[in-house]
Amino acid sequence: MVKFVAVVRRKESLDFAEFRRLWCEEHPDLVLRMPGVRRYEQNLAYRGESRDWPMDGIAEVWFDDHTAMKRAFASPEGTAATAHQDLFAGEVRWFVAEERTWDGGEGA
């Protein structure tokens, strides 16, 4: 499996609550409609009282392979998800990854 990883910073015009609503409540439904999506996770930045992080979250979208990922983003559903992202994301940096996990000193 491969995953598309996006690091997201909210638009300057949005407060964190509105960013969270758009990204965490509306966006997942659009991403999960994309064909071939196996899993979708969001990692929302923790908001403490005295810390402002350089980015607001990380999204991970899993696919069987690169071909499935390309098809998903090229689909009408992928186009809709990307268009929705423009409502809340001021900056997005992304890459495609193969996940490796180590547990108790054993590599995957």
N, C-alpha and C positions, 0 to 999 in steps of 0.2 A: 504494500500500500504506500501511497504518497500523500503528502498533505500540503495544502496551500496555507501558508502562515502570513498573516497580515498584522502589522503593528500600526495602531491607529491613534491619531491625535484629533480631538474634536475641533470643530470650527470655532474660531475665536468668538463668533457671535452667539454661541450657545453656552449656557451654564451647564454644569455637570449633570444636574437632574434631567434636563431636556435631552442631553446627549445620551444618558443612560436609558431614557424612555425610548428614544428612536432606535438605539443600537440593541438594547437588551430585550425590549418588548416587541418591536415591530420587525426588525431585521431578521431574526432567526427563522420566522415563517417563510420569508422569501428565499433564504439560503437553502432551507430544507426542501423547497419545491424544485430546486435544480436537479436535473437527472444525474444519477450516479453518486450522489452525496451519501457517504457511509456514516459520517459522524460530523458533528459541528460543535465546537466548544468556544466559549468566550472567557477571557481572563480580564476582568475589569480591574483597573488600578484601584488600590485601596486609597481612600481619601481620609487622611488624618487631618487634624486641625492645623498643623503647622508645616505640612509638606505638599508641594505641588510637583508632581511627576512630569518628566518631559513628554511622556506619551500616556494615553488614557486607557489603552487596552490592547490585547492581542487576541486575534481570532484564528482558529485552526479548523480547516475543512478537509476531511479525509476522503480519498478516492481510491479505487482499485489500482489505477495506474495513470500515467500521464495522458493517455488518450482519453480516458473517462473525464479527467479534469478539463482538458481542452474542450470537449463536447459540452460539458456543463456550463462553462463560462460563455460559450458561443450560442447557447440555447436562448430562447425568449425569456426563460426564467432567470438565466444568468444575467441577461441584459437588464431585467427588472431589478435584480438584487444590486447590481452595480450602480444603476441610476438612483436607487434608494440610498446607497452609501453617500452619494453626493449631498444629501440633506444634512448629514451629521459629521462627516469626516473632512477635516481641513487638510490633513496630511496622512497618507497611507504608504508605508514601506512594506514590501512583501518579498517572499521567496518561496520556492518549492523545496520540500525536505523529505527525507526518509528518516523516520524516527528510529532511534536506538535507545534502548532502556537498559540500565544496570540496576540490579537488585541484589543487595548483599554481596557485592564484589563480583558478580557474574555478569558478563556482557551478553547482549542479545545478538 
